[in-house]
């Protein structure tokens, strides 16, 4: 575990470095485009599970203003016209479970077509970034930001909650500070979690829980109002007591089916730890450079990553078998009609922002979801969970102009979305070369001193 003293020493070094080298300066936002028309384009209609061919999409003020047949006469002579070349527009992706502490993560995510993030470990600075992006004052994926984690265990950057009184106070404080939802950890007592849910309902504030299972003796029905239940591995570690007990699993799935609360499997993070435990440094060498802040990478290297690097062959085999079981759990959740959300846990275990979202989507395909079902879990279902169903997650008039352009049909091969041919965010169009520049600019423009100050001020 890295001590606060060690972090402070590193902070001083980085602050000096950032003073001497201007590469630590912030990334400047690009200007918002005016009226744009994308012609000769095919639209991925996720809701109706179809491809709408030969369309023309008109955009004004960052939103879709009209959709009509390709080749329709464009009345505004000043409109910027983009030839879609018979390519495909897919709604921008949501990642419903990420961790970040620097703006570079927002730009990296956007460059891979992830236009909205739900950040599951809130800090005050993230609220400022959220609002700046919404005002087009800052470049990156838009954000929904959870409260700091409410946990029964006292740890840095979390809020310790040991009883109902503390739980209610924590919810009220998070509401007053402007967080979008409450993040409730799985170790909360039944009384504390009940108080969290009750107080949040009074304030009309959503709650997302770590683990798709109740705390203690809390009835399953008490989870019905949750925004989501995250990490299928907690089903294995909690109700199943680390046993691949298919009978007990069916009981859990039946309860979740009745609740109809979305589950965020986060298979990617278990896939990542499995790969580290199996291939060690050889796997880490395959990760893209700069996608995780050097500061976070340093901390992870000395904690969770170090743990899995020390895995025995026996543990690596166990992890692989467990991952297969988690995929099986996810398959059964989908088959039973439990709503699923794409969430990668990007930022943890060196899991790269943006790319991790696509790994999660691939794992959902391995769990038996077809391309439309995976995209539903990455677009329409998250928008609904976040209360954005009338403005995001689909390509429809009145909706935000957030989407991915690909030359190839993503329904045939979802992986074409991993490296988009273009991305539009709030009416701003970035072609393939600009996306590459955006990634490099994000990495080079990272302010490590600013990030470390952010972490230390919340430590």
C-alpha atoms as one frame of an Amber mdcrd trajectory, in Angstrom:
protein
   0.000   0.000   0.000   1.384   3.412  -0.972   1.503   5.817   1.952   0.319
   9.396   1.894   3.914  10.493   2.481   5.045   8.662  -0.637   2.263  10.257
  -2.638   3.177  13.696  -1.326   6.819  13.182  -2.306   5.736  12.117  -5.763
   3.447  15.157  -5.946   6.333  17.551  -5.376   8.383  15.871  -8.089   5.532
  15.996 -10.571   4.700  19.605  -9.803   8.294  20.552 -10.533   8.209  18.496
 -13.732   4.988  20.156 -14.897   6.440  23.571 -14.169   9.510  22.863 -16.311
   7.743  21.092 -19.178   4.688  22.754 -20.777   3.468  19.386 -22.129   1.446
  19.115 -18.903  -0.897  21.915 -20.033  -4.635  21.269 -20.408  -6.214  20.164
 -23.680  -8.097  22.914 -25.443 -11.665  22.139 -26.579 -12.514  22.173 -30.267
 -15.195  24.600 -31.508 -18.790  23.436 -31.845 -19.823  22.896 -35.463 -22.791
  24.737 -36.998 -25.505  23.030 -39.021 -24.321  19.690 -40.409 -25.928  17.225
 -42.828 -24.674  13.649 -43.170 -25.917  12.180 -46.446 -25.824   8.694 -47.974
 -25.695   6.961 -44.618 -27.168   3.821 -43.030 -28.524   4.064 -39.479 -28.283
   1.356 -36.832 -31.757   1.287 -35.284 -31.028  -0.602 -32.078 -34.566  -0.327
 -30.696 -36.179  -2.005 -33.692 -33.218  -4.281 -34.440 -32.798  -3.102 -38.000
 -30.552  -1.114 -40.326 -32.243   1.910 -41.932 -30.518   2.230 -45.283 -29.828
   5.282 -47.438 -30.710   8.060 -45.031 -29.826  11.713 -44.567 -29.318  13.100
 -41.060 -29.566  16.821 -40.313 -27.997  18.274 -37.156 -28.487  21.659 -35.495
 -27.034  22.940 -32.235 -25.637  19.560 -31.281 -28.890  17.669 -31.786 -30.515
  15.677 -34.567 -33.067  17.969 -36.208 -34.303  15.722 -39.031 -33.884  12.307
 -40.673 -35.006  11.852 -44.270 -34.186   9.799 -47.383 -30.676  10.118 -48.784
 -30.296  12.642 -51.567 -33.015  14.973 -50.277 -32.335  18.567 -51.364 -30.616
  20.523 -48.582 -32.272  23.915 -48.331 -29.650  25.637 -46.155 -26.836  26.680
 -48.489 -24.498  27.199 -45.497 -24.867  23.691 -44.143 -21.734  21.594 -43.830
 -22.393  18.400 -45.798 -20.583  15.158 -44.950 -20.718  12.357 -47.498 -21.480
   9.194 -45.556 -20.212   7.051 -48.433 -22.847   4.413 -47.598 -21.274   3.860
 -44.186 -23.047   3.356 -40.856 -24.043   5.535 -37.911 -24.339   3.806 -34.528
 -25.539   5.593 -31.368 -22.678   6.703 -29.129 -21.782   4.130 -26.501 -22.283
   4.391 -22.739 -19.893   2.849 -20.221 -21.810   2.534 -16.980 -18.927   1.713
 -14.661 -15.616   3.548 -14.893 -13.065   5.113 -12.553 -11.016   8.154 -13.501
  -9.012  10.981 -11.991  -7.806  12.947 -15.007  -9.469  14.556 -18.063  -7.355
  12.455 -20.436  -9.632   9.502 -19.645 -12.582  11.492 -20.984 -10.880  12.243
 -24.291  -9.508   8.718 -24.713 -12.980   7.284 -24.126 -14.517   9.657 -26.644
 -11.902   8.734 -29.255 -13.176   5.148 -29.120 -16.829   6.095 -29.512 -17.757
   6.045 -25.818 -19.707   9.280 -25.621 -21.059   8.970 -22.058 -19.515   7.628
 -18.860 -20.984   6.834 -15.479 -18.129   7.457 -13.070 -18.506   5.236 -10.004
 -16.159   6.896  -7.535 -17.027  10.556  -7.320 -14.759  13.453  -6.407 -15.655
  17.173  -6.338 -13.411  17.982  -9.328 -15.337  15.515 -11.493 -18.481  17.598
 -11.008 -16.674  20.610 -12.479 -15.500  18.559 -15.471 -19.020  17.198 -15.933
 -20.492  20.691 -16.072 -17.727  22.071 -18.305 -18.277  19.302 -20.855 -22.011
  19.913 -20.804 -21.358  23.598 -21.599 -18.899  22.676 -24.391 -16.132  24.387
 -22.431 -14.164  21.137 -22.189 -13.634  18.250 -24.572 -14.517  14.660 -23.708
 -17.251  12.142 -23.027 -20.142  13.499 -21.009 -20.463  12.162 -17.481 -22.856
  10.999 -14.820 -20.954  11.157 -11.529 -21.684   9.049  -8.470 -21.050  10.136
  -4.920 -17.867   9.054  -3.202 -18.325   5.385  -2.312 -20.421   4.807   0.808
 -18.747   1.922   2.620 -18.744   0.325   6.063 -14.951   0.149   5.797 -13.001
   3.359   6.242 -10.596   3.907   3.351  -9.214   6.901   1.410 -11.675   8.839
  -0.809 -14.695   6.916   0.532 -17.331   7.881   3.078 -17.521   5.651   6.121
 -21.087   4.612   6.957 -21.673   2.400   9.986 -25.327   3.044  10.873 -28.570
   4.502   9.586 -27.863   7.994  10.910 -24.531   8.213   9.105 -26.118   6.759
   5.973 -28.819   9.417   5.800 -26.303  12.181   6.446 -24.028  10.887   3.684
 -26.883  10.830   1.171 -27.951  14.358   2.079 -24.385  15.618   1.761 -23.915
  13.995  -1.665 -27.194  15.485  -2.847 -26.207  18.965  -1.636 -22.817  18.697
  -3.358 -24.437  17.938  -6.714 -23.618  14.278  -7.336 -25.927  12.466  -9.745
 -26.372   9.235  -7.797 -25.268   7.373  -4.692 -22.681   4.579  -4.924 -23.451
   2.061  -2.167 -20.757  -0.506  -1.455 -21.581  -4.143  -0.818 -20.286  -4.127
   2.739 -22.987  -1.790   4.060 -25.171  -3.337   6.750 -28.819  -4.020   5.992
 -29.794  -1.091   8.228 -27.372   1.287   6.535 -28.374   0.280   3.016 -32.055
   0.580   3.894 -31.425   4.093   5.217 -29.500   4.986   2.046 -32.353   3.810
  -0.162 -35.014   5.514   1.964 -33.253   8.874   2.159 -32.307   8.812  -1.525
 -35.953   8.163  -2.443 -37.005  11.243  -0.463 -34.465  13.310  -2.421 -35.296
  11.522  -5.699 -31.666  10.570  -6.036 -30.767   7.261  -7.735 -28.697   4.585
  -5.983 -26.383   2.041  -7.595 -25.180  -0.874  -5.503 -21.935  -2.827  -5.655
 -23.168  -6.404  -5.980 -26.468  -7.788  -7.389 -27.593  -9.074  -3.995 -29.012
  -7.681  -0.734 -26.932  -6.691   2.256 -27.357  -9.019   5.226 -30.978  -9.900
   5.878 -32.348  -7.081   3.743 -35.205  -8.405   1.550 -34.597  -8.550  -2.201
 -37.533  -6.205  -2.748 -35.578  -3.395  -1.098 -33.316  -3.338  -4.185 -36.200
  -2.614  -6.566 -35.550   1.127  -6.728 -31.843   0.796  -7.594 -30.469   2.392
 -10.747 -28.287  -0.674 -11.238 -26.630  -3.601  -9.489 -22.984  -3.989 -10.476
 -20.461  -6.862 -10.752 -21.747 -10.396 -11.414 -18.677 -11.705  -9.600 -20.445
 -10.599  -6.408 -23.160 -13.161  -7.114 -20.453 -15.823  -7.132 -18.708 -14.401
  -4.061 -21.888 -13.562  -2.131 -25.053 -15.677  -2.453 -23.147 -18.590  -4.046
 -20.338 -18.524  -1.425 -17.612 -19.034  -4.059 -19.313 -22.187  -5.338 -20.463
 -22.809  -8.897 -23.831 -23.820  -7.494 -26.293 -23.803 -10.400 -29.345 -24.408
  -8.198 -28.515 -21.460  -5.946 -27.759 -19.383  -9.048 -31.258 -20.006 -10.402
 -32.754 -18.696  -7.166 -30.696 -15.491  -7.453 -31.592 -15.015 -11.118 -35.292
 -15.470 -10.388 -35.085 -12.709  -7.776 -33.272 -10.414 -10.208 -35.829 -11.185
 -12.902 -38.612 -10.089 -10.560 -36.756  -6.877  -9.680 -36.035  -5.912 -13.311
 -33.204  -3.708 -12.053 -30.394  -3.536 -14.641 -27.262  -5.533 -13.865 -23.827
  -4.298 -14.940 -21.723  -7.482 -15.275 -18.260  -5.793 -15.534 -16.820  -8.980
 -17.033 -13.922  -6.993 -18.460 -12.228  -6.436 -15.125 -12.254 -10.146 -14.240
 -11.003 -10.908 -17.749  -8.189  -8.419 -17.119  -7.116  -9.921 -13.793  -7.318
 -13.400 -15.333  -5.007 -12.322 -18.149  -2.556 -10.753 -15.688  -2.532 -13.839
 -13.467  -1.950 -16.102 -16.480   0.451 -14.139 -18.695   1.979 -11.742 -16.136
   4.213  -9.055 -17.672   3.639 -10.397 -21.179  -0.010  -9.336 -20.940   0.807
  -5.942 -19.416   3.123  -5.315 -22.368   0.118  -5.565 -24.702  -1.735  -2.679
 -23.006  -1.632   0.644 -24.874   0.791   3.184 -23.436  -0.651   6.244 -21.741
  -4.268   5.116 -21.466  -4.001   5.056 -17.686  -2.468   7.989 -15.850   1.124
   7.210 -14.784   0.119   8.121 -11.243  -2.753   5.630 -11.150  -0.611   3.066
 -12.953   2.076   3.501 -10.287  -0.457   2.945  -7.501  -2.074  -0.043  -9.237
   1.299  -1.627  -9.946   2.053  -1.638  -6.213  -1.342  -2.974  -5.163  -3.883
  -4.974  -7.161  -1.711  -5.590 -10.222   1.146  -6.775  -8.010  -1.255  -9.210
  -6.364  -2.176 -10.897  -9.646   1.374 -10.858 -10.974   2.232 -13.098  -8.035
  -0.468 -15.634  -8.920   0.473 -19.292  -9.057  -0.433 -21.426 -12.059  -3.162
 -22.968  -9.929  -4.651 -19.545  -9.192  -4.489 -18.599 -12.879  -6.452 -21.726
 -13.779  -8.972 -20.961 -11.035  -9.406 -17.407 -12.348  -9.987 -18.682 -15.873
 -12.615 -21.145 -14.659 -14.276 -18.442 -12.576 -14.383 -16.093 -15.565 -16.111
 -18.799 -17.592 -18.677 -19.147 -14.812 -19.242 -15.375 -14.705 -19.886 -15.445
 -18.450 -22.356 -18.259 -17.822 -24.116 -16.193 -15.150 -24.368 -13.299 -17.590
 -25.780 -15.595 -20.281 -28.493 -16.830 -17.929 -29.340 -13.295 -16.799 -29.836
 -12.319 -20.438 -31.854 -15.439 -21.265 -34.150 -14.797 -18.275 -34.781 -11.214
 -19.388 -32.774  -9.375 -16.725 -31.709  -6.010 -18.251 -27.951  -5.694 -18.769
 -25.727  -2.621 -18.968 -22.280  -2.302 -20.490 -19.794  -1.317 -17.804 -16.089
  -2.081 -17.996 -14.584  -0.898 -14.686 -12.068   0.961 -16.866  -9.337   2.667
 -14.881  -8.976  -0.230 -12.454  -6.205  -2.833 -12.865  -4.715  -0.734 -15.709
  -7.820  -1.416 -17.811  -7.623   1.155 -20.651 -10.288   3.828 -20.965 -12.433
   3.460 -24.079 -10.901   0.188 -25.208 -12.146  -1.612 -22.085 -15.714  -0.755
 -23.096 -15.265  -2.706 -26.322 -13.717  -5.643 -24.465 -16.809  -5.727 -22.261
 -18.986  -5.776 -25.369 -16.986  -8.690 -26.790 -17.433 -10.592 -23.538 -21.183
  -9.987 -23.671 -21.145 -11.531 -27.134 -19.352 -14.533 -25.661 -22.212 -14.694
 -23.148 -24.636 -15.195 -26.025 -25.878 -11.670 -26.757 -26.120 -10.848 -30.459
 -24.892  -7.525 -31.841 -28.218  -5.733 -31.402 -28.535  -6.972 -27.797 -24.993
  -5.840 -26.968 -25.645  -2.420 -28.483 -28.910  -2.200 -26.540 -26.905  -2.748
 -23.341 -24.484  -0.009 -24.454 -27.023   2.578 -25.645 -30.765   2.362 -24.955
 -30.615   0.513 -21.614 -28.036   2.893 -20.055 -29.931   5.940 -21.305 -33.096
   4.591 -19.694 -31.315   3.796 -16.421 -29.907   7.330 -16.279 -33.213   9.000
 -17.097 -31.919  10.102 -20.514 -34.146   7.893 -22.655 -35.783  10.865 -24.392
 -32.526  12.503 -25.433 -29.728   9.950 -25.815 -29.013   6.367 -26.823 -30.723
   6.436 -30.214 -30.439   8.203 -33.568 -33.742  10.057 -33.674 -34.886  13.658
 -34.202 -34.525  15.677 -31.018 -31.792  13.420 -29.629 -28.203  14.429 -28.936
 -25.878  14.190 -31.928 -23.674  11.563 -30.277 -22.776   8.685 -32.577 -20.068
   6.582 -34.200 -19.386   6.443 -37.933 -17.993   3.230 -39.405 -17.378   2.241
 -42.990 -18.376  -1.343 -42.191 -21.617  -2.681 -40.716 -21.179  -3.106 -36.919
 -24.058  -5.565 -36.747 -21.966  -7.988 -38.781 -18.797  -7.255 -36.771 -19.046
  -5.165 -33.588 -15.284  -4.774 -33.380 -15.366  -2.159 -36.172 -16.546   0.282
 -33.504 -13.367  -0.193 -31.470 -11.362   2.096 -33.778 -14.059   4.357 -35.248
 -13.734   5.918 -38.669 -15.310   9.029 -37.116 -17.140  10.100 -33.965 -19.644
  12.889 -33.481 -20.120  14.350 -30.026 -22.643  17.154 -29.435 -22.449  18.125
 -33.104 -18.642  18.070 -33.296 -17.308  15.712 -35.952 -13.916  14.032 -35.580
 -12.564  12.015 -38.478 -10.184   9.088 -38.091  -7.035  11.213 -38.155  -8.476
  13.681 -35.658  -9.384  10.817 -33.324  -5.793   9.605 -33.396  -4.611  13.149
 -32.694  -7.131  13.409 -29.866  -5.712  10.281 -28.214  -2.165  11.529 -28.445
  -3.144  15.010 -27.306  -4.915  13.505 -24.305  -1.833  11.540 -23.312   0.662
  14.345 -23.942  -1.529  17.005 -22.351  -2.066  15.170 -19.098  -1.361  17.248
 -15.990   0.036  14.799 -13.449   0.568  17.494 -10.873  -3.071  18.533 -11.107
  -4.199  14.931 -10.821  -2.051  14.217  -7.811  -3.273  17.342  -6.104  -6.834
  16.189  -6.787  -6.160  12.800  -5.187  -4.264  14.182  -2.186  -6.923  16.789
  -1.483  -9.477  13.978  -1.209  -7.230  11.424   0.495
